[in-house]
Structure formats: structure tokens, C-alpha cells
């Protein structure tokens, strides 16, 4: 498979990751900012446009952001199965990490680490290093049993959160 084509449009603050150039696709809205373009019959990813990218990719002072994929709730079971297969498989899993958020009544944040390789020098745009972590709920009414996503590294480095 060819390397994905990655383009950032500064005016619209959108990142376009294209796996199959010029292929017809069905758009699956994962959330308001992430669209998964798929070839449903071939069960393959065609591309991932990410809107409001500069906000979506920002780290916070305590770590990376994660985002609920509320768009999956609207899908039929058959389509949801195809989408999960695509999200968890190559090449999408190079750019998005999938995790299930299940709030539990614990007192401390549980840090995790992620290990990758170094950035390629010829790349002008690199996705940020992010990982999933679990934390205690801070307010009532948080989402339960939902699927969340974090951006996976294109430029990968080793990092961890302090305890």
C-alpha cells in the first residue's frame, strides 16, 4: 500500500489524510470534527478529514485530549462492525487510537505510556504524540460506555506522564 497523502489547509484549519486518491467513498461522521471516508464494499479506509485540527491536536497541561465518537451511535450494527474493523486496522490505526472509556470510582489518575519511533526529517507536518489515559470522573453526567479516540503519532517519540 502507498504512503498516505497528508495535507493541512491553514485557512480552514483542516487536516486531510488520504489513503486512496480519487476513490469514491461513503462518509461516516465519527464526531463533529472527524469524518471517516470508507469504501464500504471493500471494507477499506479512503481518507480521514479532521476539522478544527489545531484545537483537536492540542495537548492540555495534564496530557492529551480524547474525543467521543458519538457518531457511531447512529450506525446500524452491520455498518458499525465495518467501521470498527477499519478504525482498528492499518492504515487508520497509524493516525487514530481507539479506546473505550468506562468511568470508575477511583481516587487517582492512572497514567499510561506510548512508545514510537522518531519523526522523519523531510516531513513538514507531524501529528502530535498523544496517548489514551484513564481518569476519574470530575462531574456527574459524564459519558459512559462510549468510544473515544486520540490522535496517534505520525512523528513518534517516547513519552510518559508524571505520576
C-alpha positions as CSV (number, residue, x, y, z in Angstrom):
1,X,0.0,0.0,0.0
2,X,1.2,3.5,-0.8
3,X,2.0,6.0,1.9
4,X,-0.9,8.2,2.9
5,X,-1.1,11.7,1.5
6,X,-1.3,14.2,4.3
7,X,-2.3,17.8,3.6
8,X,-3.1,20.6,6.0
9,X,-5.2,23.6,4.9
10,X,-4.4,26.5,7.2
11,X,-7.4,28.6,6.1
12,X,-10.0,26.0,7.1
13,X,-7.7,24.5,9.8
14,X,-8.3,21.1,8.4
15,X,-6.0,18.1,8.1
16,X,-6.7,15.7,5.3
17,X,-5.3,12.2,5.4
18,X,-5.9,10.3,2.1
19,X,-5.2,6.6,1.8
20,X,-6.9,6.0,-1.6
21,X,-6.7,9.0,-4.0
22,X,-9.7,9.6,-6.3
23,X,-11.7,6.7,-4.9
24,X,-15.5,7.0,-4.3
25,X,-16.3,6.8,-0.6
26,X,-19.1,7.0,2.0
27,X,-18.6,9.5,4.8
28,X,-19.1,8.3,8.3
29,X,-19.2,11.2,10.8
30,X,-17.4,9.9,13.9
31,X,-18.0,13.3,15.6
32,X,-18.3,16.9,14.6
33,X,-14.6,17.2,13.7
34,X,-13.6,13.7,12.4
35,X,-15.1,12.2,9.2
36,X,-14.1,8.7,8.2
37,X,-14.3,8.2,4.4
38,X,-14.7,4.5,3.6
39,X,-15.2,2.1,0.7
40,X,-18.0,0.1,2.4
41,X,-17.9,-2.8,-0.1
42,X,-14.1,-3.2,0.1
43,X,-14.1,-2.5,3.9
44,X,-11.2,0.0,3.4
45,X,-10.5,3.5,4.6
46,X,-10.3,6.1,1.8
47,X,-9.4,9.1,4.0
48,X,-9.9,11.0,7.2
49,X,-10.6,14.7,7.2
50,X,-10.1,16.3,10.6
51,X,-11.7,19.7,11.1
52,X,-10.5,22.3,13.7
53,X,-7.3,20.4,13.7
54,X,-5.2,22.9,15.7
55,X,-7.7,22.6,18.5
56,X,-8.1,18.8,18.2
57,X,-4.4,18.2,18.3
58,X,-3.5,20.5,21.3
59,X,-2.2,18.9,24.4
60,X,-3.5,20.1,27.7
61,X,-1.4,20.8,30.8
62,X,-2.2,17.4,32.1
63,X,-1.9,15.4,28.9
64,X,-3.6,14.7,25.5
65,X,-7.2,15.3,24.6
66,X,-9.5,12.4,23.8
67,X,-12.8,12.7,21.9
68,X,-16.0,10.8,22.0
69,X,-17.1,9.2,18.8
70,X,-20.8,9.8,19.3
71,X,-21.5,9.4,15.5
72,X,-21.1,5.6,16.0
73,X,-24.3,5.5,18.0
74,X,-26.3,6.3,14.9
75,X,-24.9,3.5,12.8
76,X,-26.6,0.1,12.1
77,X,-24.9,-2.9,13.7
78,X,-23.5,-4.0,10.3
79,X,-22.1,-0.6,9.5
80,X,-20.7,-0.2,13.0
81,X,-18.9,-3.6,12.6
82,X,-17.3,-2.4,9.3
83,X,-16.3,1.0,10.9
84,X,-14.7,-0.7,13.9
85,X,-12.8,-3.1,11.7
86,X,-11.5,-0.1,9.6
87,X,-10.7,2.1,12.7
88,X,-8.7,-0.7,14.4
89,X,-6.9,-1.8,11.3
90,X,-4.0,-0.5,9.2
91,X,-3.6,2.3,8.0
92,X,-6.2,4.1,10.1
93,X,-4.6,2.9,13.4
94,X,-1.4,4.8,12.5
95,X,-3.4,8.1,13.0
96,X,-6.2,7.3,15.4
97,X,-6.1,5.2,18.6
98,X,-9.4,3.7,19.7
99,X,-10.3,3.1,23.3
100,X,-13.4,2.6,25.4
101,X,-14.0,5.0,28.3
102,X,-15.6,3.4,31.3
103,X,-15.7,5.7,34.3
104,X,-15.0,4.0,37.6
105,X,-14.9,5.4,41.1
106,X,-11.2,5.7,41.8
107,X,-9.2,8.4,43.5
108,X,-6.1,8.7,41.3
109,X,-5.4,9.3,37.6
110,X,-3.9,6.2,36.0
111,X,-1.1,7.3,33.7
112,X,0.0,5.2,30.6
113,X,2.9,5.4,28.2
114,X,3.3,5.1,24.5
115,X,6.5,4.2,22.6
116,X,7.1,5.1,19.0
117,X,9.9,6.0,16.6
118,X,11.4,9.4,15.6
119,X,10.0,11.9,13.1
120,X,11.1,11.8,9.6
121,X,13.2,14.8,8.8
122,X,11.6,15.5,5.5
123,X,8.1,15.8,6.9
124,X,6.9,19.4,7.4
125,X,3.7,18.5,9.2
126,X,3.7,15.9,12.0
127,X,0.8,14.7,14.0
128,X,1.3,15.3,17.8
129,X,2.3,12.5,20.1
130,X,-0.8,11.5,22.1
131,X,-2.0,8.5,24.1
132,X,-5.1,7.4,25.9
133,X,-5.3,7.6,29.7
134,X,-7.9,6.8,32.2
135,X,-9.1,9.4,34.8
136,X,-11.7,9.6,37.5
137,X,-14.9,11.4,36.5
138,X,-14.8,15.0,37.8
139,X,-18.5,15.8,37.4
140,X,-21.8,13.8,37.2
141,X,-23.3,13.0,33.9
142,X,-20.1,12.0,32.1
143,X,-20.5,9.7,29.1
144,X,-20.4,6.0,30.0
145,X,-19.7,3.1,27.7
146,X,-18.8,5.3,24.8
147,X,-16.0,5.0,22.3
148,X,-13.3,7.7,22.4
149,X,-10.4,8.4,20.1
150,X,-7.0,10.1,20.4
151,X,-4.6,11.0,17.7
152,X,-1.8,8.5,17.2
153,X,1.6,9.8,16.3
154,X,2.9,10.2,12.8
155,X,6.0,11.6,14.4
156,X,6.5,9.2,17.2
157,X,8.6,9.7,20.3
158,X,8.8,8.0,23.7
159,X,7.0,9.9,26.4
160,X,5.0,9.3,29.6
161,X,3.0,11.3,32.1
162,X,4.5,12.0,35.5
163,X,2.9,10.2,38.4
